[in-house]
Structure formats: structure tokens, C-alpha cells
Amino acid sequence: LTDLPSELLELILCCDVLGAADIGRVSCTCRRLREACQPRGKVWRERFRLRWPSLLKYYSHTDGVSWLEEYKARHNAGLEAQRIVASFSKRFFSEHVPCDGFSDIETLGCPSHFFEDELMCILNMEGR
């Protein structure tokens, strides 16, 4: 892989059959592949786009976005949203919803569109 031209290497790493874990593992192998998978580069942007295509509208092409950090933040927001939604039936089984019942959502510390996107994914899951 390291002998391939940069453009071809980038195309391979942007392939949709590779996951984020695969990219992380590849970037740990050597300096050349770590540079190909740089956080602000095309590979992580493509990973983000493939996983959450509807979120790209919140970004400008001129922004110096760390796509690796955005990917991690969105992934963590999704895990937290799933945890919160799973706890709803236990907390809100009664007819009365406490005033502070949604305070954990308000204090997530991530962009609200990440949480909204995860809620839409949960709603659109088969069998839900």
C-alpha cells in the first residue's frame, strides 16, 4: 500500500467497504498511511459522509474541520442518545413526566443536530 501513489491510496481508503475502525487500524501501521488518514483530510470526511450523509449540510467546504473529531463526536452523541432513549420507558412509565425529565438531553454537550440525527435513525430503524 505504501508504494501506491497518494491519489490511489486515498481512493482505496475512501472505499465504502472500509469502516472507521479499519481506517483507524490502517493509520496506526506507518507514517505514510497515518498521513493519508489525517484528521482533516478526505478519508475521514468521506467516512463521515458515508455514515451520516444528512449532516454535511451543516459544514462549509472552506471550514478547516477535523473530520476525525467530528466523527468521534457524532458517534459518541449517538451512543448517548441511544442510552437516553432506552431509559425513557423506565423513567416515564407513569402518566406524569417530571419537569427535569429531559435535563440529560439538554446537557449532552454536543451539537443538537447530532442528537436530532440519531433520533431520526432510531425512529427509522426496522422493527421499531
C-alpha angles and dihedrals in degrees: 000000000000092000093058120102113264094247093053092045090052091051091052093048091049091055111127094230090069117083132208091264089054091052090048091052093047092050090055095058103075144340094261093056092041089056090048089054097046115160095243095042138101096265096064092038088056091047089053092046094049093049100040110015095165092062097064090083088073092063134072121219089230094057117105093230122177096222092189091058091045090050091051093046093050092045092050091046089053093051091049092047091051090050092050094047091048089055094052098086092051095047100037102037090117123072092249117078111199118238092242093045094114099039092110089061092051092053098048094115095218132102110284092233089064091057093043091050092052091049089053090050090051092048092049096048116118114255095024 
